[in-house]
Amino acid sequence: MLDDDGRHVRRTILGEPAIVPAAKDTLVWSGYLLDTPAAVSSSFEEVAITADGDTRKAWYFPVDGATTWAIHVHGIHSGRQAILRAVPDTLSAGMSSLVIGYRGDIEDGRGLPATFGTDEWHDLDAAMRHAVDHGAERLVLVGWSMGATIALHAAARSTLRNRIDAMILVCPALDWFAALRAGASKAGFPGFLGSLGALTLTIPGLARFAGLRKAIPMRWMRPTPPPGLPTLLLHSSGDRDVPLEVSKRFAAKPGATATLVEIAPCPHGMELNREPEMFHGSIARFLSQASALSKAPRLHG
């Protein structure tokens, strides 16, 4: 950043973008350091994964001889592009990597309401089956925000859950009552309105009024850590959408095998951007340990 007067920010453009913005252009800062799969690796392909009769696209990044696959899952109201930032970490660890979409995301186009992982986890389950059918023996799930909820549901309910070696959860949504309460406060409303909104999703009739096909079981609004499954949490104290305190409680639950890495204050989902060395280093160390754990008897599922 060159300067910031409180109303205007001037930044230096790094690299050589295909399009240079003009003076009167309006820009949106996304934080997506890698904006296309080709920016991650020239060795990628787009594959199709079918779940419940619908087909969604995924980006596949192969690693020769890899028997462990990482599956990356983005957050709510987002898409695959948002989480390309962490794919180099799993590729560096020797894992073929799959970046998936799911029902109701911005690439779906059908305008389906988010069900906070209740339905979306079936798309991750189908991606896990795709990976196993194409040579994966072990799996690592990487979930961002609601992607963490989806990963937890898969780890608890998928018939392939015993194949999961570890999970990496970034800015994880682990308690939707707390997340919607924080969202209401951020928008300038009393926090309890967010909690009431979350409660309506668990009550038949009210849930349908809110646009859902069926109510969400209350216990699914606060997924629990699978016992014995190594889990890395990366979360910032500055997150105003998903409180860090929830990650602290999650990691401290009995039976959890979770490590929490606190990132310096930054907005939701910007942990990698805020402290890249800590982010990448923590994942590298965790995956190195999880690789050794993969030879141990499975303790979860």
C-alpha positions in Angstrom: 0.0 0.0 0.0 1.3 3.4 -0.9 -1.0 5.6 1.2 -4.4 5.7 2.9 -6.2 8.9 3.8 -9.2 7.2 5.3 -11.3 7.6 2.1 -8.9 6.5 -0.7 -6.2 3.8 -0.8 -3.4 3.7 -3.3 -1.8 0.4 -4.0 1.0 -0.8 -6.3 -0.1 -3.3 -9.0 2.2 -6.3 -8.8 2.9 -8.4 -11.9 1.4 -7.7 -15.2 -2.4 -8.1 -15.2 -4.2 -8.8 -18.5 -6.4 -5.7 -17.8 -5.1 -2.6 -16.1 -7.9 -0.7 -14.4 -8.6 2.9 -15.5 -8.9 5.8 -13.1 -12.7 5.8 -12.8 -13.1 2.0 -12.6 -14.7 0.5 -9.6 -12.8 -2.4 -8.2 -13.6 -5.2 -5.7 -10.8 -6.6 -3.6 -11.4 -10.3 -3.3 -8.3 -11.5 -1.5 -8.0 -14.4 -4.0 -4.3 -14.6 -4.6 -4.8 -17.3 -7.2 -7.7 -16.6 -9.4 -7.6 -19.5 -11.9 -6.6 -23.1 -11.6 -3.8 -22.5 -14.2 -2.3 -20.0 -11.7 -1.9 -23.0 -9.3 -0.5 -25.5 -11.8 -0.6 -26.1 -15.5 -1.3 -29.7 -14.8 -5.0 -29.6 -13.9 -8.2 -30.8 -15.5 -11.9 -30.1 -14.9 -13.8 -33.2 -14.0 -17.5 -33.8 -13.4 -18.9 -35.3 -10.2 -22.5 -36.5 -9.9 -24.5 -36.5 -6.6 -28.2 -37.0 -6.2 -28.8 -36.8 -10.0 -27.0 -33.5 -10.4 -23.5 -33.0 -11.9 -21.0 -30.4 -10.6 -17.6 -29.4 -11.8 -14.4 -29.8 -9.9 -10.8 -28.9 -10.6 -8.4 -31.9 -10.3 -4.7 -31.3 -9.7 -2.8 -34.6 -10.0 0.4 -35.7 -8.3 2.1 -38.7 -9.8 1.9 -41.7 -7.6 -0.2 -40.0 -4.9 -2.4 -42.3 -2.9 -3.7 -39.5 -0.6 -6.0 -36.9 -2.1 -7.0 -33.6 -0.5 -10.5 -32.4 -1.2 -11.0 -28.6 -0.8 -14.5 -27.3 0.1 -15.4 -23.6 -0.1 -17.7 -21.6 2.1 -21.2 -20.2 1.8 -22.1 -17.9 -1.1 -18.8 -18.6 -2.7 -17.2 -20.8 -5.3 -14.1 -22.9 -6.2 -12.0 -19.9 -7.0 -12.0 -18.6 -3.4 -10.0 -21.6 -2.1 -7.4 -22.1 -4.7 -5.0 -20.3 -2.3 -4.5 -23.4 -0.2 -4.1 -25.9 -3.0 -0.3 -25.4 -3.3 0.0 -26.6 0.4 -1.6 -30.0 -0.3 0.3 -30.4 -3.6 3.6 -29.6 -1.8 2.7 -32.4 0.7 2.4 -34.8 -2.3 -1.3 -35.1 -2.4 -3.4 -35.0 -5.5 -6.0 -32.3 -4.9 -9.6 -31.8 -5.8 -11.4 -28.5 -5.6 -15.2 -29.0 -5.6 -18.4 -27.1 -5.9 -21.7 -28.0 -4.3 -25.4 -27.5 -4.6 -26.5 -23.9 -4.0 -23.1 -22.2 -4.5 -22.5 -19.3 -6.9 -21.7 -21.7 -9.7 -24.9 -23.7 -9.3 -27.2 -21.1 -10.7 -30.4 -22.6 -9.3 -30.8 -20.2 -6.4 -31.0 -23.0 -3.8 -30.9 -21.9 -0.2 -27.9 -22.9 1.9 -28.7 -25.7 4.4 -25.6 -25.2 6.4 -24.1 -28.5 5.4 -27.2 -30.6 5.9 -27.6 -31.3 2.1 -24.3 -30.0 0.8 -22.2 -32.7 2.5 -23.7 -35.2 0.0 -21.7 -33.4 -2.8 -18.5 -33.8 -0.7 -19.4 -37.5 -0.2 -19.7 -37.9 -4.0 -16.3 -36.2 -4.4 -14.8 -38.6 -1.9 -16.2 -41.5 -3.8 -14.8 -40.1 -7.0 -11.3 -39.8 -5.4 -11.4 -43.4 -4.1 -12.6 -44.7 -7.5 -9.6 -43.0 -9.1 -6.9 -44.3 -6.9 -7.2 -42.5 -3.5 -6.5 -44.7 -0.5 -6.5 -41.9 2.1 -8.3 -38.5 2.2 -7.6 -35.1 3.7 -10.5 -32.7 3.9 -9.8 -28.9 3.7 -12.9 -26.8 4.5 -13.3 -23.1 4.6 -16.1 -21.4 6.7 -19.3 -23.5 5.8 -16.9 -25.9 4.0 -15.7 -26.9 7.5 -19.3 -27.7 8.5 -19.7 -29.8 5.3 -16.4 -31.6 6.1 -17.5 -32.4 9.6 -20.8 -33.9 8.4 -18.9 -36.0 5.9 -16.5 -37.2 8.6 -19.4 -38.2 10.8 -21.7 -39.7 8.2 -20.0 -40.8 5.0 -19.5 -44.5 4.4 -15.9 -43.5 3.4 -15.2 -41.7 6.7 -12.6 -44.2 7.7 -10.6 -43.2 4.7 -10.2 -39.6 6.1 -6.7 -39.1 7.6 -7.1 -35.5 8.7 -9.0 -32.3 8.3 -7.8 -28.7 7.8 -10.5 -26.1 8.7 -10.0 -22.5 7.9 -12.2 -19.8 9.6 -14.5 -22.7 10.4 -18.2 -22.3 10.9 -18.6 -24.7 13.8 -21.7 -23.2 15.5 -24.3 -21.6 13.3 -26.1 -20.0 16.3 -22.9 -18.1 17.1 -22.2 -17.3 13.4 -25.7 -15.9 12.7 -25.6 -14.0 16.0 -22.3 -12.4 14.9 -23.7 -11.7 11.4 -26.7 -9.9 12.9 -24.4 -7.8 15.1 -22.1 -7.0 12.2 -25.1 -5.7 10.2 -26.1 -3.5 13.1 -29.0 -5.6 14.5 -29.3 -7.1 18.0 -27.3 -10.4 18.1 -30.2 -12.3 19.5 -32.1 -11.9 16.2 -29.4 -14.0 14.6 -29.9 -16.7 17.2 -33.6 -16.6 16.6 -33.0 -16.9 12.9 -30.9 -20.0 13.5 -33.5 -21.5 15.7 -36.3 -21.1 13.1 -34.2 -23.3 10.8 -34.6 -26.2 13.3 -38.4 -26.0 13.6 -40.6 -27.8 11.0 -42.9 -25.3 9.4 -40.8 -22.3 10.2 -37.9 -23.9 8.3 -40.1 -24.3 5.3 -41.3 -20.7 5.6 -37.6 -19.7 5.5 -37.2 -21.6 2.2 -35.8 -24.9 3.3 -37.3 -28.2 2.3 -37.1 -29.6 5.8 -35.9 -28.5 9.2 -32.2 -28.9 10.2 -31.6 -31.0 13.3 -30.4 -28.7 16.0 -27.4 -30.9 16.7 -26.3 -30.4 13.1 -26.1 -26.6 13.7 -23.2 -27.4 16.1 -21.2 -30.3 14.6 -18.8 -32.0 16.9 -15.2 -33.1 16.3 -14.9 -36.8 15.3 -13.0 -38.5 18.1 -9.4 -39.3 17.2 -9.4 -37.5 13.8 -6.4 -35.1 13.6 -7.8 -31.6 12.8 -6.0 -28.3 12.2 -8.0 -25.1 12.8 -6.7 -21.8 11.3 -8.7 -18.8 12.6 -8.3 -15.1 13.2 -9.2 -13.2 16.3 -10.4 -10.4 14.0 -13.1 -12.6 12.4 -16.5 -10.8 12.8 -18.5 -13.4 10.9 -17.4 -16.6 12.8 -16.1 -15.9 16.3 -12.7 -17.3 17.2 -14.1 -18.4 20.6 -16.1 -21.1 18.9 -13.0 -22.6 17.5 -11.4 -22.5 20.9 -14.3 -24.4 22.5 -14.3 -26.9 19.6 -10.6 -27.7 20.1 -11.0 -28.1 23.8 -13.9 -30.6 23.6 -13.3 -34.0 25.1 -12.1 -36.5 22.5 -11.1 -33.8 20.0 -7.6 -34.2 18.4 -7.5 -30.6 17.3 -4.8 -28.0 17.0 -5.8 -24.3 16.8 -3.5 -21.8 15.2 -4.6 -18.2 15.9 -3.9 -15.7 13.1 -3.5 -12.0 13.8 -6.6 -9.9 13.3 -8.1 -9.9 9.8 -11.5 -10.3 8.2 -13.2 -13.6 7.7 -11.4 -15.9 5.3 -8.2 -13.7 5.0 -6.1 -15.8 7.4 -3.7 -16.9 4.6 -3.4 -13.3 3.3 -2.7 -11.9 6.8 0.0 -14.3 7.8 1.1 -16.4 4.9 4.2 -17.8 6.5 2.3 -19.0 9.6 -0.5 -20.3 7.5 1.6 -22.4 5.1 4.1 -23.5 7.8 1.3 -24.7 10.1 -0.3 -26.8 7.3 3.1 -28.2 6.3 3.9 -29.3 9.8 0.4 -30.7 10.4 0.3 -32.7 7.2 3.8 -34.1 7.9 2.5 -35.4 11.3 -0.8 -36.6 9.8 1.1 -38.6 7.2 2.7 -40.5 10.0 -0.6 -40.9 11.8 -2.1 -42.5 8.6 -0.2 -45.7 9.4 -1.9 -45.9 12.8 -5.2 -47.8 13.4 -8.2 -45.7 12.7 -9.7 -44.2 15.8 -12.7 -42.5 14.3 -15.8 -43.6 12.5 
